[in-house]
Amino acid sequence: MKEDNDLLVYDEDEAIKYILKLIPAELKSKINQDAINYVLDVVYDYYEEKGLLDDDAVDETSIDEEEMLKYALEAAKKDKMNLDEDDIQLILDCEYEYGKSLGIYTEEDEE
């Protein structure tokens, strides 16, 4: 599915569509486009806060998934989003699958 030579072409709209397809039907009323967009924005904030979006950070980076989940969970509670830890983890897992489909993440990234 790589239409472009640049593997780091991340399209948030495409990510949301991809993630929505992976969400089980019984959760789609709770984990909708707005919820996914919210979590992706929080993840972006996390990356930015950790300096992972710097131009110099093109090299492979290790991401503390537990720390990122905790960060997203705290943000969701603070912003009164109706998302629990399992919901956020599901969105993060689906986003990871989207990233793998683009070649952004590789299996070696998993521990």
C-alpha positions as a Python dict, from the first residue, in 0.01 Angstrom:
ca = {
    (1, 'M'): (0, 0, 0),
    (2, 'K'): (297, 229, -23),
    (3, 'E'): (201, 479, -288),
    (4, 'D'): (480, 717, -197),
    (5, 'N'): (850, 656, -147),
    (6, 'D'): (835, 859, 172),
    (7, 'L'): (735, 612, 442),
    (8, 'L'): (673, 888, 694),
    (9, 'V'): (366, 1028, 522),
    (10, 'Y'): (126, 1018, 815),
    (11, 'D'): (-223, 1135, 732),
    (12, 'E'): (-434, 1183, 1044),
    (13, 'D'): (-760, 1156, 849),
    (14, 'E'): (-645, 825, 698),
    (15, 'A'): (-530, 708, 1043),
    (16, 'I'): (-875, 780, 1186),
    (17, 'K'): (-1046, 590, 900),
    (18, 'Y'): (-807, 298, 945),
    (19, 'I'): (-860, 288, 1322),
    (20, 'L'): (-1240, 309, 1287),
    (21, 'K'): (-1233, -3, 1068),
    (22, 'L'): (-1051, -194, 1345),
    (23, 'I'): (-1282, -88, 1630),
    (24, 'P'): (-1529, -367, 1720),
    (25, 'A'): (-1889, -280, 1629),
    (26, 'E'): (-2005, -289, 1991),
    (27, 'L'): (-1757, -13, 2082),
    (28, 'K'): (-1820, 220, 1789),
    (29, 'S'): (-2077, 426, 1980),
    (30, 'K'): (-1816, 504, 2245),
    (31, 'I'): (-1496, 500, 2037),
    (32, 'N'): (-1600, 724, 1752),
    (33, 'Q'): (-1412, 961, 1523),
    (34, 'D'): (-1402, 1234, 1790),
    (35, 'A'): (-1259, 998, 2053),
    (36, 'I'): (-993, 871, 1813),
    (37, 'N'): (-902, 1223, 1706),
    (38, 'Y'): (-875, 1323, 2072),
    (39, 'V'): (-638, 1035, 2156),
    (40, 'L'): (-424, 1101, 1847),
    (41, 'D'): (-394, 1466, 1950),
    (42, 'V'): (-291, 1364, 2302),
    (43, 'V'): (-33, 1121, 2160),
    (44, 'Y'): (101, 1402, 1941),
    (45, 'D'): (128, 1622, 2252),
    (46, 'Y'): (311, 1340, 2430),
    (47, 'Y'): (558, 1303, 2142),
    (48, 'E'): (610, 1678, 2135),
    (49, 'E'): (662, 1697, 2512),
    (50, 'K'): (919, 1414, 2494),
    (51, 'G'): (1104, 1580, 2205),
    (52, 'L'): (1019, 1296, 1968),
    (53, 'L'): (897, 1527, 1692),
    (54, 'D'): (1218, 1722, 1653),
    (55, 'D'): (1363, 1718, 1303),
    (56, 'D'): (1669, 1547, 1450),
    (57, 'A'): (1456, 1263, 1589),
    (58, 'V'): (1421, 1084, 1255),
    (59, 'D'): (1633, 797, 1390),
    (60, 'E'): (1458, 503, 1549),
    (61, 'T'): (1320, 592, 1887),
    (62, 'S'): (1198, 377, 2169),
    (63, 'I'): (862, 483, 2309),
    (64, 'D'): (755, 394, 2661),
    (65, 'E'): (408, 263, 2581),
    (66, 'E'): (301, 242, 2946),
    (67, 'E'): (405, 601, 3004),
    (68, 'M'): (223, 714, 2690),
    (69, 'L'): (-93, 526, 2798),
    (70, 'K'): (-76, 685, 3144),
    (71, 'Y'): (-29, 1029, 2985),
    (72, 'A'): (-333, 978, 2758),
    (73, 'L'): (-544, 841, 3044),
    (74, 'E'): (-464, 1140, 3265),
    (75, 'A'): (-544, 1380, 2981),
    (76, 'A'): (-876, 1204, 2915),
    (77, 'K'): (-974, 1226, 3282),
    (78, 'K'): (-874, 1591, 3300),
    (79, 'D'): (-1072, 1671, 2985),
    (80, 'K'): (-1369, 1462, 3104),
    (81, 'M'): (-1356, 1233, 2803),
    (82, 'N'): (-1565, 918, 2839),
    (83, 'L'): (-1268, 689, 2771),
    (84, 'D'): (-1121, 430, 3005),
    (85, 'E'): (-781, 262, 2995),
    (86, 'D'): (-903, -21, 2771),
    (87, 'D'): (-1055, 225, 2521),
    (88, 'I'): (-736, 428, 2499),
    (89, 'Q'): (-522, 114, 2472),
    (90, 'L'): (-741, -12, 2187),
    (91, 'I'): (-703, 318, 2000),
    (92, 'L'): (-325, 314, 2058),
    (93, 'D'): (-304, -47, 1936),
    (94, 'C'): (-503, 38, 1623),
    (95, 'E'): (-288, 346, 1561),
    (96, 'Y'): (18, 121, 1590),
    (97, 'E'): (-130, -106, 1321),
    (98, 'Y'): (-182, 199, 1098),
    (99, 'G'): (180, 302, 1156),
    (100, 'K'): (299, -49, 1071),
    (101, 'S'): (97, -36, 748),
    (102, 'L'): (296, 276, 652),
    (103, 'G'): (631, 133, 758),
    (104, 'I'): (665, 384, 1044),
    (105, 'Y'): (676, 107, 1304),
    (106, 'T'): (840, -230, 1268),
    (107, 'E'): (796, -554, 1457),
    (108, 'E'): (1135, -499, 1625),
    (109, 'D'): (974, -207, 1806),
    (110, 'E'): (775, -458, 2011),
    (111, 'E'): (935, -605, 2321),
}
